């Protein structure tokens, strides 16, 4: 018997009993939709987490900080506390251009980007923003941040220092006398692109000048530090909604070479805030980086490169441990949710078995005639298996369509709440696997009834009414 004949006979037999067939298919629809939606929730959570990690830190990025090793060679520093000093010396692994070159030669490392951080104070009229984090980076590293520029441009030149402001910097200005933030009332007092800001790099001197009481204590009043006007390169774009926070919202970016030149000029022969000093409190000639961002060519090598960097004596952090832990947790969640959905499909499989058994009892005489006419036993079995597979296929397709509809509703509701954009995610492999699984479940459920049909006695089947 040809496959087309089997399909034609199976389809004809099923639709002779439309109501029963539809109810059986409905069970498969519910079972398939339950499994797909349940698994899609786990996949959606995992996908959203991976996107957040990529957005805020990167899946293949390693942050490298200075490390401390055993005493011996290397740079030595004296540790002092409470006016007393310790003669103990330990090796400090600073981050400099030589470190950048060394890490760049490690296998699987694509690039190494230095980052220099410093905190500054900005004043505009009576308002102040007293904790602004400035990050100096290379032009290429700034481009790789993929910042949504609202006005102006990213800092490009390395000769003149320019600031690029995050979209929340303007909202952080407040009145130091009343401690009131105009942004809390929906007001923005500073236009970062057009207004002139006075930048103070020496925070310590500023606060000493503000709170020194030389006249009362009989000493001299600390003079205020010099203020600088730094041109604005650009401002990050605002988001579509009120909660437009991004990883760059509270940061200020600039070119790292221009920042180093400016800091050396401002703090000439003085210690730069955040930079190490000798045991005598004198600054080093070289400006050391706050951290290095190492980009690895593949996530599979991140942990290997990270351990290698740690072996060199540096501190190295990445999201790989978090990623592995998160993926393990979401795999357990997917298994649990899939198991819950599988119960529905198990019930549907019982329904298929019942339908096929009823079909055999109703078609006993037909089976007997087919056997008497010499029909191959395997064809009889195949006919019932195809019917069961037919039910599984139709139910699987309809269940998959229902799954996409439920997934769209869930994502729309979640997006409206503002928590995340995608909670339910149905990849192509899940859609295909669910369809194949539904067909297999149908055939497995129909196997026992098909064996029963194959073993019926021809004479007993013909005599059956």
C-alpha positions, 0 to 999 in steps of 0.5 A: 500500500502506497503512502498516499493511499495510507494518508487518504484512508487515514484522513477519511476514517478520522473525519467520519467521526468529526466530533470525536476527532476534534475533541482528541485534537483539542487535547493535543492543542492544549498539551502542545501549547502548554509545553511551548508556552511554559518553555518559552517563559524560561527561554524568555527570562534567559534571553532577557538576562543575557541581553541585560548582561550584554548591555551593561557589561558584555558577555565577552568582556573582562574588567581588569584592575590592579593587583597585589602580589608577593613582596620582591620585585615590582613597585613597592608601596608603604602602607600607612594608617593613623599616622604610623607607617609600615615598612612592609612592602608588597608587589603592586601590579599597576595598570599602564601602557605596558600592561595594555600591550602585555594583555593584548598579546594573550591568545583570544584577546581581540582588544584591550581598552584603558579607562581612566576615571576621576570624580569632578564637581560642576557648578552652574550659578547657585546649583552644583553637581558634586559627584560626577564620574568622568571616564577617559577612553580611547575614541574606538572604545567610545564608539564601541559603547554604541551610545545613542547620541542626542545632541553633539557628538562623541569626543574624538580629538585627543588635544582638547578635552571635551565632555560627553554627558549622560542623559541624567547628569543635568538632573543631578544639579541641586541647590547646596543651601536648600538641598533641593533638586529642581528635577524633582519638580520637573525642572531642568536648570542646566542646558549642558550643550549651551550653558557654561559649566565650571568644572572643579577637578580638585574636590578635596580643596573645594570642600576644605575651602567650603568648610574651613573655619580658619578665623575661628580656629586661629588658622588660615582659610583654605583658598578655593581651587581653580575652576575650568570651563570644559567644552561639551562634545555632546549629550546622550539622547533621552529614552522614549519613556520617563524611565530612560536610564541607561548604563551611561546615564550618570557618566561623563566620557572624554578622550583618555589622552586629552584627560591625561594631558589636562590632569598633568597640567592642573595637578602639576607636581601634586598628587592626582586624586585616585592616583597612587603615590610614593611612600613620601606622598609624592606622585609618580611621573606616569598616570596609571589607568583605573581599569582595563577592558579586555574583549575576548573573541568568544565567550567560550574562552572568557574564563580561560583568559580571565584565569590567565590574567589573574595568574599574572597578578591582576584582579580580573572580573567578568560576567561569565560566572554569573552567566553560567549560574544564571543559565543553570538556574534557567535550565532548571526552570525550563525543565520544571515548566516543561514538565508541568506542560508535559502533563497536559500532553500526557492527558492528550496522549491518553485521549489519542489512545482511547480514540484509536481503540474506539476506532478499532472496535468500530472498524473490526469488520473492515480490518477482517475484510482487509486481512482476508483480501491479503492486506499486509499486516504492517500496512494495517498497523501503519494505517492506524499509526498514520491516523494517530500521527495525523491527530498529533500533527494537526494538534501540534500545528494548531497548538503552535499557533495558539502558543504564538498568540499566548506569547504575544499577549504575555509580551504585550502585557509585560511591555505595558508594565515596563518591566521588560520587553520580552518574557516569552520567547519561542525560537525556531528550534522550539517550534520545530521540536514541539511539532515533531514531539506532538507527532511522535506522541501521537504515534506512540499513543497509537502504537498499542491500538495499532498492534491490537488491530494487526493481531485481530483474527480475520474470521472473528473480525468478519463475524463481528457485528 
